[in-house]
Amino acid sequence: MHGRTEPFLAEIEEGGKIGPEKRLYIYAHAYRARLMEILADDFIALHSLVGDDMFEEICLAYIDAYPSTHPSLRYFGQHMAKFLKENDQYSSIIPAIEMAEFEWTFNDVFDDPDMKSVTVEDVTQIPPEAWTTLRIHLQPSFKMHKFKWNTPAVWSAVNEGDEKPIMPEEYPIQSHCIQWKSDLKCFFRTLSDEEAEVLRSVKAGKGFPQICEMLMGAHNELASSRAAELFKGWVMEGLVADLEYLKS
């Protein structure tokens, strides 16, 4: 208790049945307990993945490594994945690092703006000649990550309370996963390399004709149909926030 708390003792008034040092001790432990509660709420699946003992160790070490500096505790856990990567004790536990990244991304997605989603009816209003100028704008909350393990599936099993949890499993190659918010609800799904490449191009501002060109190599004359199929799926999922095209 001494050392780190001594500078503060002079600021605490005497009086009452409990002295300044004891009061500061109680406050410090209550505050750390509150921070651990915050981390437990933000990282439910990480907690389940590593178990009670290791999760407590991680939280206590994290609290020391990244003290809260923001007025809102909403942001307290934002460095968890970075902490796990940098800490020699946990840096080899890749499923835990991926889970921390996945769970915290949902926090960011939830806080991002939620624009009204484009509907199928909106798409039917696009004039035929305008498709050559069409650009698709995704929800501001759209995020995409690569995972080496079955992290999304494990997260889903934990949060749905499955009686037989899914065990961590390493994939032969990395998989893509997107996360986004629509109508105040957060969503995620995995996707193919092809769709991931197309979505990166959409995010970068590429237009619909350029998407069709991208798909020519794999789909030849059916490239435009494949592009339209992907576009329709994004609309149905609430992933599209706006459409931009030249109006005659």
C-alpha positions as CSV (number, residue, x, y, z in Angstrom):
1,M,0.0,0.0,0.0
2,H,2.9,2.3,0.7
3,G,4.9,3.9,-2.1
4,R,2.2,4.5,-4.8
5,T,-0.3,5.9,-2.3
6,E,1.9,8.0,-0.1
7,P,1.6,11.2,-2.3
8,F,-2.2,11.0,-2.0
9,L,-2.5,10.5,1.8
10,A,-1.8,14.2,2.6
11,E,-4.9,15.1,0.4
12,I,-7.3,12.9,2.5
13,E,-8.8,14.6,5.6
14,E,-8.4,13.0,9.0
15,G,-11.5,12.1,11.0
16,G,-14.0,9.3,11.3
17,K,-13.4,5.7,12.5
18,I,-11.2,4.8,9.4
19,G,-7.9,6.6,8.8
20,P,-6.8,8.1,5.5
21,E,-4.6,5.2,4.6
22,K,-7.3,2.6,5.2
23,R,-9.8,4.7,3.3
24,L,-7.5,5.0,0.3
25,Y,-6.8,1.3,0.4
26,I,-10.6,0.5,0.3
27,Y,-11.1,3.0,-2.5
28,A,-8.2,1.6,-4.6
29,H,-9.5,-2.0,-4.3
30,A,-13.1,-1.0,-5.0
31,Y,-12.0,0.9,-8.1
32,R,-9.9,-2.1,-9.4
33,A,-12.9,-4.4,-8.7
34,R,-15.1,-2.0,-10.8
35,L,-12.5,-2.0,-13.6
36,M,-12.5,-5.8,-13.6
37,E,-16.3,-5.8,-13.8
38,I,-16.1,-3.6,-16.9
39,L,-13.6,-5.9,-18.6
40,A,-15.7,-9.0,-17.7
41,D,-18.7,-7.3,-19.4
42,D,-16.7,-6.4,-22.5
43,F,-14.9,-9.7,-22.9
44,I,-17.4,-12.4,-22.0
45,A,-16.2,-14.9,-24.6
46,L,-12.5,-14.2,-23.8
47,H,-13.3,-14.9,-20.2
48,S,-15.0,-18.2,-21.2
49,L,-12.1,-19.1,-23.4
50,V,-9.2,-18.7,-20.9
51,G,-11.1,-19.6,-17.7
52,D,-11.6,-17.7,-14.4
53,D,-8.1,-17.8,-13.1
54,M,-6.3,-16.7,-16.2
55,F,-8.9,-14.0,-16.9
56,E,-8.4,-12.5,-13.5
57,E,-4.7,-12.5,-14.0
58,I,-5.1,-10.9,-17.4
59,C,-7.4,-8.2,-16.0
60,L,-5.2,-7.3,-13.1
61,A,-2.1,-7.1,-15.3
62,Y,-4.1,-5.0,-17.9
63,I,-5.3,-2.6,-15.2
64,D,-1.6,-1.9,-14.2
65,A,-0.4,-1.7,-17.9
66,Y,-3.2,0.5,-19.2
67,P,-4.7,2.6,-16.4
68,S,-8.0,4.3,-17.2
69,T,-7.4,7.8,-18.7
70,H,-10.8,8.5,-20.3
71,P,-13.7,10.0,-18.4
72,S,-15.9,7.2,-19.7
73,L,-15.1,3.6,-18.7
74,R,-16.6,2.6,-22.1
75,Y,-13.1,2.9,-23.6
76,F,-11.2,1.2,-20.8
77,G,-10.8,-2.2,-22.6
78,Q,-9.7,-0.8,-25.9
79,H,-6.1,-1.9,-25.6
80,M,-6.8,-5.5,-24.5
81,A,-5.8,-7.2,-27.8
82,K,-2.6,-5.0,-27.9
83,F,-1.8,-5.9,-24.3
84,L,-2.1,-9.6,-25.0
85,K,0.1,-9.4,-28.1
86,E,2.8,-7.5,-26.2
87,N,2.8,-9.6,-23.0
88,D,5.2,-12.5,-23.2
89,Q,2.9,-14.6,-21.0
90,Y,-0.1,-14.3,-23.4
91,S,1.4,-13.4,-26.8
92,S,1.4,-17.1,-28.0
93,I,-2.3,-17.6,-27.1
94,I,-3.6,-16.5,-30.6
95,P,-7.3,-17.6,-30.0
96,A,-7.4,-15.2,-27.0
97,I,-5.9,-12.3,-29.0
98,E,-8.3,-12.9,-31.8
99,M,-11.2,-13.1,-29.4
100,A,-10.3,-9.8,-27.7
101,E,-10.1,-8.1,-31.1
102,F,-13.4,-9.6,-32.2
103,E,-15.3,-8.6,-29.0
104,W,-13.9,-5.1,-28.9
105,T,-14.8,-4.5,-32.5
106,F,-18.4,-5.1,-31.6
107,N,-18.1,-2.2,-29.0
108,D,-16.8,0.1,-31.8
109,V,-19.5,-1.1,-34.2
110,F,-22.2,-0.4,-31.7
111,D,-21.0,3.1,-31.1
112,D,-20.6,3.9,-34.8
113,P,-23.3,5.9,-36.6
114,D,-26.3,3.9,-37.8
115,M,-27.5,5.1,-41.1
116,K,-30.8,4.1,-42.6
117,S,-30.2,1.1,-44.8
118,V,-30.9,1.0,-48.6
119,T,-33.8,-1.2,-49.4
120,V,-34.6,-3.4,-52.4
121,E,-37.2,-0.8,-53.5
122,D,-34.4,1.8,-53.5
123,V,-32.4,-0.4,-55.9
124,T,-35.3,-0.8,-58.3
125,Q,-35.4,3.0,-58.6
126,I,-32.0,3.1,-60.2
127,P,-32.4,4.0,-63.9
128,P,-30.8,1.4,-66.3
129,E,-28.3,3.9,-67.6
130,A,-27.2,4.9,-64.1
131,W,-25.6,1.5,-63.3
132,T,-22.5,2.6,-65.2
133,T,-21.9,5.3,-62.6
134,L,-23.2,3.5,-59.5
135,R,-21.1,3.6,-56.3
136,I,-22.1,1.7,-53.2
137,H,-21.6,3.2,-49.7
138,L,-21.5,0.7,-46.8
139,Q,-22.6,1.4,-43.3
140,P,-20.1,3.5,-41.3
141,S,-19.9,0.7,-38.8
142,F,-18.6,-1.8,-41.4
143,K,-15.4,-3.6,-40.2
144,M,-13.6,-6.5,-41.7
145,H,-10.9,-8.7,-40.1
146,K,-9.0,-11.9,-40.8
147,F,-8.9,-14.7,-38.3
148,K,-6.7,-17.8,-38.1
149,W,-9.0,-19.5,-35.7
150,N,-12.7,-20.2,-35.6
151,T,-13.1,-17.1,-33.4
152,P,-16.6,-15.9,-34.7
153,A,-18.0,-19.4,-34.2
154,V,-16.7,-19.7,-30.6
155,W,-18.0,-16.2,-29.8
156,S,-21.4,-17.1,-31.1
157,A,-21.6,-20.3,-29.1
158,V,-20.6,-18.5,-25.9
159,N,-23.1,-15.6,-26.4
160,E,-25.9,-17.9,-27.3
161,G,-25.3,-20.0,-24.2
162,D,-24.8,-23.3,-26.1
163,E,-24.6,-26.2,-23.6
164,K,-21.8,-27.8,-25.6
165,P,-19.4,-24.9,-26.4
166,I,-17.4,-24.9,-29.6
167,M,-13.7,-25.5,-29.0
168,P,-11.1,-23.3,-30.6
169,E,-9.9,-24.7,-33.9
170,E,-7.2,-23.4,-36.2
171,Y,-8.0,-23.0,-39.9
172,P,-5.6,-24.1,-42.6
173,I,-5.8,-20.5,-44.0
174,Q,-7.1,-17.3,-42.6
175,S,-10.8,-16.6,-42.9
176,H,-12.5,-13.2,-43.4
177,C,-15.2,-11.9,-41.2
178,I,-17.3,-8.7,-41.4
179,Q,-19.1,-6.9,-38.5
180,W,-21.6,-4.0,-38.9
181,K,-24.6,-2.4,-37.4
182,S,-28.1,-2.0,-39.0
183,D,-31.2,-0.8,-37.3
184,L,-29.4,-0.6,-33.9
185,K,-28.5,-4.3,-34.1
186,C,-24.9,-5.6,-34.5
187,F,-24.2,-8.4,-37.0
188,F,-21.3,-10.5,-38.3
189,R,-20.7,-13.2,-40.8
190,T,-17.7,-14.9,-42.5
191,L,-17.2,-14.6,-46.2
192,S,-15.2,-15.9,-49.1
193,D,-11.9,-14.4,-50.3
194,E,-13.7,-13.2,-53.4
195,E,-16.4,-11.3,-51.6
196,A,-13.8,-9.9,-49.1
197,E,-11.8,-8.5,-52.1
198,V,-14.9,-7.0,-53.6
199,L,-15.9,-5.3,-50.3
200,R,-12.5,-3.8,-49.9
201,S,-12.9,-2.3,-53.4
202,V,-16.3,-1.0,-52.5
203,K,-15.0,0.5,-49.3
204,A,-12.2,2.2,-51.4
205,G,-14.8,3.8,-53.6
206,K,-14.7,1.6,-56.7
207,G,-17.9,1.7,-58.8
208,F,-20.2,-1.1,-59.9
209,P,-18.6,-1.4,-63.4
210,Q,-15.2,-1.8,-61.8
211,I,-16.6,-4.5,-59.5
212,C,-17.8,-6.4,-62.6
213,E,-14.3,-6.1,-64.1
214,M,-12.8,-7.6,-61.0
215,L,-15.1,-10.6,-61.3
216,M,-14.4,-11.2,-65.0
217,G,-11.5,-13.5,-64.4
218,A,-13.5,-16.0,-62.3
219,H,-16.9,-15.6,-63.9
220,N,-16.4,-14.4,-67.4
221,E,-19.7,-13.3,-69.0
222,L,-21.5,-14.0,-65.7
223,A,-19.4,-11.4,-63.9
224,S,-22.2,-8.8,-63.8
225,S,-24.7,-11.3,-62.5
226,R,-22.3,-12.3,-59.7
227,A,-21.8,-8.6,-58.9
228,A,-25.5,-8.1,-58.8
229,E,-25.9,-11.2,-56.6
230,L,-23.4,-9.8,-54.0
231,F,-25.0,-6.4,-54.1
232,K,-28.4,-7.8,-53.5
233,G,-27.1,-9.8,-50.5
234,W,-25.6,-6.7,-48.9
235,V,-28.8,-4.8,-49.4
236,M,-30.8,-7.6,-47.7
237,E,-28.4,-7.6,-44.8
238,G,-28.7,-3.8,-44.2
239,L,-25.0,-3.4,-45.1
240,V,-25.6,-0.7,-47.7
241,A,-26.2,2.8,-46.3
242,D,-26.4,4.9,-49.5
243,L,-26.3,4.7,-53.3
244,E,-24.5,7.3,-55.5
245,Y,-25.1,7.6,-59.2
246,L,-25.6,10.2,-61.9
247,K,-29.2,11.2,-62.5
248,S,-30.2,12.2,-65.9
